[in-house]
Amino acid sequence: MPTTHVVARGPTTATLRAIEGVLRKAAVPVSRYQIRKDLDNRIAAPLLDEALDYMAEHEMVYDEGPGGKVLWIRASAATMERLRGK
C-alpha cells in the first residue's frame, strides 16, 4: 500500500515578487498589515508569514517578526536571478 506524503507548496515566485515590490516601493520598514493592505489583501496572513520567512532565510529582508517591521535588504545577484527566472 503506497504512503501518501503531504508537500507544502509555499509561496510562489509571483507572491515573492509582489512582496518585494511593496517593500522596495516603501523603502522604509513596514508592518505585515501594511504589506497586506498594499497588496489589497490578496495574500493571506499565513502565506505572507511563510513568504517573509523564506525571504529572511535568503537574506532578502530583515524581519522583526509578528508585530514588528519588515525591511527590504539587498539580495545577492544569484538569489535575484533565481527569483526573476534568468
C-alpha positions in Angstrom: 0.0 0.0 0.0 1.6 3.3 -1.1 2.3 6.0 1.5 0.8 9.5 0.9 3.1 12.4 1.6 1.9 15.9 2.1 4.1 18.5 0.4 3.7 22.1 1.4 3.5 24.4 -1.6 4.9 27.5 0.0 4.9 31.0 -1.6 5.1 31.3 -5.4 7.6 33.4 -7.2 4.7 35.8 -8.0 4.0 36.2 -4.3 7.6 36.9 -3.5 7.8 39.4 -6.3 4.7 41.2 -5.2 6.0 41.5 -1.6 9.4 42.6 -3.0 7.6 45.4 -4.9 5.8 46.7 -1.9 9.0 46.7 0.2 11.1 48.3 -2.4 8.5 51.0 -3.1 8.1 51.7 0.6 11.9 52.0 1.1 11.3 52.1 4.9 10.4 49.4 7.4 6.7 48.4 7.1 4.3 46.2 9.1 2.9 42.9 7.8 -0.5 44.7 8.0 0.7 47.4 5.7 2.2 44.9 3.2 -1.2 43.0 3.0 -3.0 46.4 2.7 -0.8 47.5 -0.1 -1.5 44.2 -1.9 -5.2 44.7 -1.4 -5.3 41.6 0.9 -4.6 39.3 -2.0 -2.1 37.4 0.2 -3.4 35.7 3.4 -1.6 36.3 6.6 -0.2 32.7 6.9 1.1 32.8 3.4 2.7 36.2 4.0 4.4 34.9 7.1 5.7 31.9 5.2 7.0 34.1 2.3 8.7 36.5 4.7 10.3 33.6 6.5 11.6 32.4 3.1 12.8 35.9 2.2 14.6 36.3 5.6 16.3 32.9 5.2 17.7 34.1 1.9 18.8 37.4 3.3 16.3 39.4 1.2 14.5 41.1 4.1 15.1 42.0 7.7 12.0 40.8 9.6 11.4 41.6 13.2 8.6 39.0 13.3 4.9 39.3 14.0 4.1 42.7 15.5 7.4 44.1 14.1 8.5 45.7 10.9 9.9 44.2 7.7 12.6 45.9 5.6 13.8 45.0 2.1 17.6 44.5 2.0 19.8 43.9 -1.0 19.8 40.3 -2.1 22.7 38.6 -3.7 22.8 38.6 -7.5 22.4 34.8 -7.6 19.2 35.0 -5.5 17.8 37.8 -7.7 18.5 35.8 -10.8 16.7 32.7 -9.4 13.7 34.8 -8.4 13.5 36.5 -11.8 14.0 33.3 -13.7 17.1 34.4 -15.5 
